[in-house]
Amino acid sequence: MTESNKTSLKKRSYPLTVPGQSLDGNCSSTATEALTIVGGSSLEDDKKPKRMMLELEQPIQPNNSGASKRRIDSCDTNYTTNSNKNPSKVQMAEAEASSDKTSRDYYFDSYSHYGIHEEMLKDEVRTRTYQTAILNNKHLFKDKIVLDVGCGTGILSMFCAQAGARHVYGIDCSSIIDQARVIVQKNGFGDTITLIKGKVEEVELPFPPPSQNQVDKKNNQKSFEGKSDKNELKFVDIIVSEWMGYFLLYESMLDTVIFARDKWLIPNNGIIFPDKAVMYLCGMEDGQVKRDRIDFWENIYGFDFTTLRDIAIKEPVVDVVDGKAIVTDSVPILDIDLLTCKKEDLTFQSDFCLTAMRNDYLHGFVAFFECAFTQVHKPIGFSTSPFANYTHWKQTLFYLLDTSTVCKGETIRGTISCKPNEKNNRDLDIEFNITLNGAYTQIVDKDILFHLR
């Protein structure tokens, strides 16, 4: 790992915090907060994260649905422009055809099934944060051109249209876009939203004709100054995208958002929603679940199945962790600024220092992330922390084969590195090197490799 690929965490332009973490990477127990976080805490009042919270009408309860894929594999590069107020027969036929897909089709196009989108739409922390960030900042969207990367069912595109965007382009590789076209038409946004089916890296944005109630010529010039001779749009004012995957980066669309940013986002004044993301690491006590998931293989009806245990221990688990199971503070391991980051930055290495907050056992590590919209009047964000309300991203758990005993104040130092798998770059190879010099457990430079797939 070269020095240039190491994560720098000391220069931060906004505060995102969780209990007992320091943003400079040190083992500190205090931090300040100036960001509105959507979703509350599951702990008692005296243990809640010190945040300004946007309370939700209904608390979100964890669901036990299986982990869903975050990306899709097969694409059609054709696009159409929505120009009628009602769904056309062609659009209805395409939507009906996509609803007849088989399980084999979904293997190659996992985002086609409505169930995945149902899970995301029911994630109120996720969806409410985007809605609030967009609709509370209509002054940013009024008469602007917006690109929705990975538009799915079109929910974010419609939020942007509600906020007053002049035109919204939504691009998605999945066949769910056939249903999205019908949804957009039924909700009266057919003249404002254009949905394009294909890979972001392969499509062009068609230049729309002026509508009757346009803004003044100055705003027209700003939004459309990049028009080319081939009736293609060169620049957009705002990019919105829900690109995050499990462990923030697993099967995420961040590389696609970076491509769209470099190709279409207007220079200097361009806006990305969200524009910041931080991933954190902490230690957990999770003995019962470890016994059920990992130690289970040691004795199967009297037979030794430890060969499968050795495989299972290398695969991180995406699941919900109770905040009470966290035994250390939380420290940042990756800081992403979507306005400036590069694809190469997604391969990272970061040093960490975790401090035990009580006498307990250490069964593994927990990774979670927070995202923020900071290019707005009042920054807003959400967290996937074990201390916050449930999200469909849950947390990512890394179990250790051997249980360690930690005492309050002891530190677990180490390095975490992450890179795309050589055979499948949508999978991740994640490696820990840890050292613990405790009263009851000593670990020196132990390397542990995980495969997130």
C-alpha positions in Angstrom: 0.0 0.0 0.0 1.6 3.3 -1.0 1.6 6.3 1.3 -0.6 8.2 -1.1 -3.4 5.7 -0.6 -3.5 6.0 3.2 -6.6 7.6 4.6 -6.0 11.1 6.0 -8.4 11.8 8.8 -7.0 14.9 10.4 -8.3 17.5 7.9 -12.1 17.5 8.2 -14.5 20.2 7.0 -17.6 19.0 9.0 -18.4 17.2 12.2 -19.9 13.8 12.2 -19.6 12.1 15.6 -20.7 9.0 17.5 -20.4 8.4 21.3 -16.8 8.2 22.5 -15.0 9.0 19.3 -12.5 11.6 18.3 -12.4 13.0 14.8 -8.6 13.3 14.8 -8.2 9.5 15.2 -7.0 9.6 18.8 -8.5 7.6 21.6 -10.6 10.3 23.1 -14.0 10.2 24.7 -15.4 13.6 23.8 -16.4 15.3 20.5 -18.6 18.1 19.4 -21.7 18.0 17.1 -23.1 20.5 14.7 -25.0 18.3 12.3 -28.6 17.3 12.3 -28.8 13.5 12.3 -32.1 11.9 11.2 -33.0 9.0 13.4 -32.7 8.6 17.2 -30.8 6.4 19.6 -31.7 3.0 20.9 -30.0 3.6 24.3 -31.1 5.3 27.5 -31.1 9.1 27.6 -27.8 9.3 29.5 -26.1 7.1 26.9 -27.5 8.6 23.7 -25.2 10.2 21.1 -24.9 13.9 21.7 -26.7 15.1 18.6 -29.3 17.5 17.4 -31.8 15.0 16.1 -34.7 15.3 13.7 -37.3 13.1 15.3 -39.3 10.8 13.1 -43.0 10.3 13.5 -42.6 6.5 13.6 -39.5 4.7 15.0 -38.0 2.3 12.5 -38.0 -1.3 13.6 -35.3 -3.7 12.4 -36.5 -6.2 9.8 -34.9 -9.5 9.3 -35.0 -9.6 5.5 -31.9 -11.1 3.8 -29.1 -8.9 2.6 -29.8 -7.6 -0.9 -27.4 -6.9 -3.7 -26.4 -3.2 -4.1 -25.6 -3.3 -7.8 -26.8 -4.9 -11.0 -25.0 -6.8 -13.7 -26.9 -6.7 -17.0 -27.9 -3.5 -18.7 -29.8 -2.1 -21.7 -28.3 1.1 -23.0 -31.5 2.4 -24.7 -33.2 5.4 -23.2 -36.5 7.2 -23.7 -37.8 10.6 -22.9 -41.0 11.0 -20.9 -43.1 13.5 -22.8 -46.7 12.5 -22.1 -48.7 13.1 -18.9 -50.0 9.5 -19.0 -48.1 6.3 -19.3 -48.0 5.1 -22.9 -49.0 1.6 -24.1 -45.3 0.9 -24.8 -44.3 2.0 -21.2 -47.1 -0.1 -19.7 -46.0 -3.1 -21.8 -42.4 -2.7 -20.7 -43.4 -2.4 -17.1 -45.6 -5.6 -17.4 -42.8 -7.4 -19.1 -40.3 -6.6 -16.4 -42.8 -7.9 -13.8 -42.6 -11.3 -15.4 -38.9 -11.8 -14.8 -37.7 -15.1 -13.4 -35.2 -15.8 -10.7 -32.5 -16.4 -13.3 -33.1 -12.9 -14.7 -32.7 -11.5 -11.2 -29.4 -13.1 -10.8 -28.1 -10.9 -13.5 -30.3 -7.9 -12.7 -30.8 -8.1 -9.0 -32.2 -4.5 -8.7 -35.2 -5.4 -10.9 -37.2 -7.0 -8.1 -39.5 -4.6 -6.3 -38.7 -6.2 -2.9 -35.2 -4.6 -2.8 -36.8 -1.2 -3.5 -39.5 -1.9 -0.9 -36.8 -2.5 1.7 -35.0 0.8 0.8 -38.2 2.9 0.6 -39.3 1.5 4.0 -35.9 2.6 5.4 -37.4 5.9 6.7 -34.1 7.2 8.0 -32.6 6.9 4.5 -35.5 8.2 2.5 -36.6 10.9 5.0 -33.1 12.3 5.1 -32.9 12.7 1.3 -36.4 14.2 1.3 -35.6 16.7 4.0 -32.3 17.7 2.4 -33.9 18.3 -0.9 -37.2 19.9 0.0 -35.7 22.1 2.7 -33.3 23.5 0.1 -35.6 24.4 -2.8 -33.5 27.5 -3.4 -30.7 25.2 -4.6 -32.9 23.2 -6.9 -35.1 25.9 -8.4 -34.7 26.0 -12.2 -31.7 23.8 -12.0 -30.7 20.7 -14.0 -30.4 17.6 -11.8 -28.9 14.1 -12.5 -30.1 11.2 -10.4 -27.4 8.4 -10.6 -29.0 5.0 -10.0 -32.5 6.4 -9.9 -34.3 3.1 -9.1 -38.0 3.7 -8.7 -37.5 7.4 -9.2 -38.2 8.6 -5.7 -35.2 11.0 -5.5 -36.0 12.3 -9.0 -39.5 13.2 -7.9 -38.2 14.9 -4.7 -36.0 17.0 -7.0 -38.9 17.8 -9.3 -41.0 18.8 -6.2 -38.2 21.1 -5.1 -38.5 23.1 -8.4 -35.8 21.5 -10.6 -36.2 22.6 -14.3 -35.4 19.1 -15.5 -34.3 15.9 -13.8 -32.4 13.1 -15.6 -32.5 9.7 -13.9 -30.2 6.9 -15.1 -30.5 3.3 -14.0 -29.2 0.0 -15.4 -31.9 -2.1 -13.9 -35.3 -3.0 -15.4 -37.0 -1.4 -12.5 -36.7 1.8 -14.5 -39.6 0.5 -16.7 -41.8 0.6 -13.6 -40.3 4.0 -12.6 -41.4 5.5 -15.9 -45.0 4.6 -15.1 -44.6 5.9 -11.5 -43.2 9.2 -12.8 -46.1 9.6 -15.3 -48.8 8.8 -12.8 -47.4 11.4 -10.4 -47.5 14.1 -13.0 -43.7 14.6 -13.6 -43.6 13.3 -17.1 -42.6 16.7 -18.5 -39.9 17.3 -15.9 -38.2 13.9 -15.4 -36.4 12.0 -18.2 -35.5 8.4 -17.2 -32.6 6.7 -19.1 -32.0 3.0 -19.1 -28.3 2.1 -19.3 -24.9 2.4 -17.8 -23.9 5.9 -16.7 -20.6 5.3 -18.5 -22.3 4.6 -21.8 -25.2 7.1 -22.1 -25.5 10.7 -23.1 -28.0 13.2 -21.7 -30.5 14.4 -24.3 -31.0 18.2 -24.4 -34.7 19.0 -23.6 -36.7 21.6 -25.5 -37.5 24.8 -23.5 -40.9 24.7 -21.7 -43.4 27.6 -21.6 -42.8 28.6 -18.0 -39.0 28.9 -18.1 -36.9 31.1 -15.8 -35.1 34.2 -17.1 -32.4 33.9 -19.7 -29.6 34.2 -17.2 -30.6 31.0 -15.4 -31.2 29.3 -18.7 -27.6 30.3 -19.7 -26.1 28.9 -16.5 -27.9 25.6 -16.7 -27.6 25.0 -20.5 -24.3 26.7 -21.4 -22.8 23.2 -22.1 -25.2 22.3 -24.9 -23.4 20.6 -27.8 -24.1 20.5 -31.5 -25.5 17.0 -31.2 -28.4 18.0 -28.8 -26.6 16.5 -25.9 -26.3 18.2 -22.5 -22.8 18.6 -21.2 -23.4 20.0 -17.7 -25.8 19.5 -14.8 -26.0 21.7 -11.7 -26.7 19.0 -9.1 -26.0 15.3 -8.8 -28.1 13.2 -6.4 -27.4 9.6 -5.7 -28.0 6.9 -3.1 -24.7 5.1 -3.9 -23.8 3.6 -0.5 -23.4 -0.1 -0.1 -22.7 -2.4 2.9 -19.5 -1.4 4.6 -20.1 1.8 2.6 -18.1 0.5 -0.4 -19.4 -3.0 -1.0 -21.0 -3.2 -4.5 -21.6 0.6 -4.2 -22.0 3.0 -7.1 -19.4 5.5 -5.9 -17.1 4.9 -8.9 -20.1 5.6 -11.1 -20.9 8.8 -9.2 -17.3 9.9 -9.6 -17.5 9.2 -13.4 -20.8 11.3 -13.6 -19.2 14.1 -11.6 -16.2 14.3 -13.8 -18.2 14.2 -17.0 -21.3 16.3 -16.3 -21.2 18.3 -13.0 -20.8 22.0 -13.7 -17.3 23.2 -12.7 -16.8 25.2 -9.4 -20.5 25.6 -8.4 -21.6 22.0 -8.7 -23.5 20.3 -5.9 -23.6 16.6 -4.9 -26.2 15.1 -2.6 -24.8 13.8 -0.3 -21.3 15.2 -0.5 -19.6 13.6 2.6 -19.3 10.1 4.0 -17.2 8.7 6.9 -16.8 5.1 7.9 -16.1 4.1 11.5 -14.7 1.1 13.4 -15.4 -0.1 17.0 -15.0 -3.3 19.0 -17.9 -5.6 20.1 -18.8 -8.3 22.6 -21.1 -10.7 20.7 -20.5 -14.1 22.2 -23.9 -15.6 21.7 -24.1 -14.7 18.0 -20.5 -15.8 17.5 -21.3 -19.2 19.0 -24.4 -19.5 16.7 -22.7 -18.4 13.5 -19.0 -19.5 13.9 -18.5 -21.9 16.7 -21.5 -23.8 15.5 -19.3 -25.6 12.9 -17.1 -27.2 15.5 -19.5 -30.0 16.3 -22.3 -31.0 13.9 -24.1 -34.0 15.3 -20.8 -35.2 16.7 -18.8 -34.5 13.5 -15.9 -32.0 13.0 -16.9 -29.3 10.5 -14.2 -26.8 11.4 -13.2 -26.6 7.7 -16.4 -24.7 7.1 -15.8 -22.7 10.3 -12.5 -21.5 8.9 -14.4 -20.3 5.8 -17.2 -18.7 7.7 -14.9 -16.7 9.9 -13.4 -14.9 6.9 -16.7 -13.6 5.7 -18.0 -10.4 7.3 -21.6 -10.5 8.5 -24.1 -7.8 7.6 -26.5 -7.6 10.6 -27.8 -5.4 13.4 -25.7 -4.9 16.5 -27.2 -3.7 19.8 -25.5 -0.5 21.0 -25.0 -2.2 24.4 -22.7 -4.7 22.7 -20.1 -2.1 21.8 -17.2 -2.3 24.2 -14.8 0.3 22.7 -15.0 3.9 21.4 -15.5 4.4 17.7 -12.9 5.9 15.4 -13.0 7.0 11.8 -11.2 4.9 9.2 -12.3 6.4 5.9 -13.3 10.0 5.0 -14.8 10.7 1.6 -15.4 14.0 0.0 -17.5 13.3 -3.1 -16.5 16.7 -4.7 -12.8 15.8 -4.8 -12.3 12.1 -4.2 -10.9 9.8 -6.9 -11.6 6.2 -7.8 -8.1 5.3 -6.5 -9.0 6.6 -3.1 -11.5 3.8 -2.6 -8.5 1.5 -2.1 -7.5 2.6 1.4 -5.4 1.8 4.4 -5.9 3.4 7.8 -4.4 3.1 11.3 -6.8 2.9 14.2 -6.6 3.0 18.0 -9.7 1.6 20.0 -10.0 2.1 23.8 -12.0 -0.3 25.9 -14.8 1.5 27.7 -15.4 -1.3 30.2 -14.1 -4.7 31.4 -15.4 -7.2 28.8 -14.7 -9.7 26.0 -13.8 -8.7 22.5 -15.3 -11.0 19.9 -14.8 -8.8 16.8 -15.1 -5.4 15.2 -18.1 -3.4 13.8 -17.9 -1.1 10.9 -20.6 1.5 10.1 -20.8 4.8 8.3 -22.4 8.2 8.3 -23.4 10.4 5.3 -23.9 14.2 5.3 -25.4 16.9 3.0 -23.1 19.9 3.8 -23.6 22.1 0.7 -26.9 23.4 2.2 -27.9 26.1 4.6 -28.3 23.7 7.5 -26.2 20.5 7.2 -28.1 17.3 7.7 -27.1 13.6 7.7 -27.8 10.1 8.8 -25.9 7.4 10.7 -25.8 3.6 10.5 -24.3 3.4 13.9 -25.4 0.7 16.4 -26.5 3.7 18.6 -28.9 5.1 15.9 -32.2 4.0 14.4 -32.2 1.0 12.1 -31.3 1.4 8.5 -31.3 -1.3 5.8 -27.5 -1.0 5.6 -27.3 -2.4 9.2 -23.7 -2.8 10.4 -20.8 -4.9 9.1 -19.4 -7.4 11.6 -15.9 -8.9 11.6 -15.6 -11.8 14.0 -12.3 -13.0 15.4 -11.6 -16.7 15.8 -10.2 -16.3 19.3 -11.9 -14.3 22.0 -9.9 -11.6 23.8 -10.3 -10.2 27.3 -10.0 -6.5 27.6 -10.0 -4.2 30.6 -11.3 -0.7 30.8 -8.7 1.7 29.3 -6.7 -0.9 27.3 -6.1 -0.1 23.7 -6.4 -2.2 20.6 -4.1 -0.7 17.9 -4.0 -1.8 14.4 -4.4 -1.1 10.7 -7.3 -1.9 8.4 -6.8 -2.0 4.6 -9.4 -2.5 1.9 -9.1 -3.2 -1.8 -11.3 -4.6 -4.6 -10.9 -8.4 -5.1 -8.7 -9.2 -8.1 -11.2 -11.7 -9.6 -14.3 -9.6 -9.0 -13.8 -5.9 -8.3 -17.3 -5.6 -6.8 -16.1 -7.8 -3.9 -13.8 -6.5 -1.2 -10.7 -7.9 0.4 -10.4 -6.4 3.9 -7.3 -7.0 6.1 -6.7 -6.2 9.7 -3.4 -6.1 11.6 -4.0 -5.8 15.3 -1.9 -5.5 18.5 -3.3 -5.8 22.0 -1.0 -5.6 25.0 -3.6 -6.3 27.8 -3.5 -7.7 31.3 -5.1 -10.9 30.2 -4.6 -11.0 26.4 -1.5 -10.3 24.3 -1.7 -10.1 20.5 1.2 -8.8 18.5 0.9 -7.9 14.8 -1.7 -10.4 14.0 -2.9 -10.4 10.4 -6.6 -11.3 9.7 -8.0 -11.4 6.2 -11.7 -11.1 5.4 -13.6 -11.3 2.1 -16.8 -9.3 1.7 -18.8 -10.9 -1.2 
